[in-house]
């Protein structure tokens, strides 16, 4: 398990553009990815993971997109630590759902405790873990979306967390959502302890 800590064997990393593909050794599952830098003047802030690996006698497909905001330090941190934190959970193999939720929360807490090093930025996160090509676990924070193609039909696998649709929950907890038109056009700013609802590690 220690070899998984920093995922040296994983495909991923900062890239202004790139693509790749792969397949399971245990089933018909295939994946592909393509990263393209947008028109913004700042450097690429998106990181990804896309890889099949074997551990504890099982094949794991690990897939993720981390869409950085205000820099790439938080998505880089997520790429290095989130899957490792998930797989380190004692109950991951017996209760993946709870383990993934705990690991997301613990990773967010770690990011917030490293704010001086990581800066004020944050990141959305969407992860998918495929176990032995049979069981798929998808989780997300923010508006990065997981979509599965089955026989050519797209199936949405995650629910977007948008500031305006989460407004009620945010305001009920004492936070607020406001549009700041001078800041990257229509980017929503969230000021509350619920920032992790929308984006892991975002500092208000």
N, C-alpha and C positions, 0 to 999 in steps of 0.2 A: 504494500500500500504506500510505502514511503516514496516509491518511484512516481506516484501520481501527484505528489505534493505540488510540484511546479509544472507538471505536464510537459517535460522537455520533448516528448515524442509527438505532441499534438500539432496538427495543422492549425495555424492561426497566426495572429499577430497583426500589428499595425500595417496597413497597406492602403495606398491611395487607389489602387485597383488590383484586382486579382480574382482568380477563379480556380475551382478545383472540383473534384468529384471522387467518389469512392463507393464501395459496396460492402455489405455484410458477407462474412465467410460462412454464416449459418443459415442464411435465408435469402429471399429475393429482394431485400431492401437495398435501395440505392439512394445516394444523396448527391447533390450538387450545390455549389454556391458561387456567387459572383458579387464582388464588391466594386462599386463605382463611386468615385468622389463626386459630390454635388458641386453646385456653382459657388458655394460660399468661399470667401477668400481665406479662411483659416484652414490649417492642415486637417487631414482626415482624422476623425475622432471615433471611428467605429472599429471594434475588435470582434473577432469571432472565434469559435471552436467548431471543428467538424472532423470527427474521427471515430473509428471503431477501435476498441482495444479489448484485451482479455485480462480479467482479474477474478480471483476466487473461483475459477472454473466456469466463469460466465463471460459472454460477450456483451460489452456495453457500447452502445452508440451514444456519443456525447456531442450535442449540437447546441450552439448558442450564438446569439447576437447581442452585443453590448453597444448601445448607441450613446456616445458621450455627449455631454453638454458642458460648455465652457472649459474645454480641455480634454485631454485623453488620459489623464492619470487614473481616474476612477474606472473607466472601462478596462484599462490595462490591469488594474488591481483585480477586477472581477474575472478577467480571463485567467489570471494566475491562481486565484483562490476559491472561486465559487464552487466549481465542481469538486475540488479537493475537500472543501468543507462539507458538501453534501455527502460524499462517499465516506468521510470520517465519522458520520453520525452512527452511533452504536446500533440503532434500529433500522438502518437504511434498507437492508435486505428483507426485513419482516414488515416494515411500515414506511415505505418510500414517501407517501404523502406527507406525513407528519415530519419526517426527516428533512425533506426538501424545504418545507415551510420554516423549520427551525434554522436550517443552514442559511436561508435567505436573510432571516432576521439577524442572525449572529454576524453574517458578513456585512450587513448594513451597519450594525453597531461598530464593527471594527473599522469600517470606512469613516464613520463619523468621529471615531476616536483618533484617527490619523489625519484629521482635517489640516493641521499645519503643514504636513508633508504633501497631501493630495490636492490641496487648494479648495476653492469654493464650488468646483464643478460637480457633476453627478453623471448618472447614466441610467438609461432604461436597461432592462435585462429580460431576455426570453430564453429559456433553456428547455431542452428536450433530452430525455434519457430513455434509450431503447434497450431493454434487457432481453437478450437472447432472441431478438427479432420478434418477440411476442408481446411484451408489455411496454407500453409507452407512457411516460410521465412528463407532462408539460407544465411549466410554471412561468409566470411573468410578473414584472412590475413595470409600469409605464405603458407606452403605446407601441412597443415592438410586438409584432404578431407572429404566432406560429400557424402555419398552414400546411396541411397534409394533402398530397395528391393521391387519390385512390381511383385507379382506372381512368385517369385523366380528369377527374372531378376534384375541384379544390374544396377542402373541408377546413374551416376555421377551427383551430384547436385552443385558442386562448381568447381572453376577453380584454380589450384595450382599457387601460385606466387613463382617462382623459380628465384634466382639471375641471372642465365644466360639467361633465357627467358625474364626477365625484364631489361636486360642490357641496351638496347637502351633508355628506359625511364629514367633510373638512370643516364646514362651518359649525356643525354640531359639536366638534371637538375644540372649538375656539380658534380655528384658523380662518384664513380667507383666501380667495382666488381673485386675482385682478389681471386684466389684460394691459400690457405695457407696450403700446404701439411703437415706441422708439427703440425697443429692444428686439432686434431680429424679426420684426413684423409678426405680430400676433402670438408671440411666445407667451405662454401663461406663466405667471410668477406665483409661487405658492409659499406662504409664510405660516408655518405651523409645525408642530411635532409630527404631522401627518405627511411630511415631504416624502417619506419612504413609500407611501401609498403610490406615488406617481413616479418617482425616480430614485433609485438607490443612491444615497450619499449626497443628494443635492443640498447645498447650503443656501438658506434664504438670505 
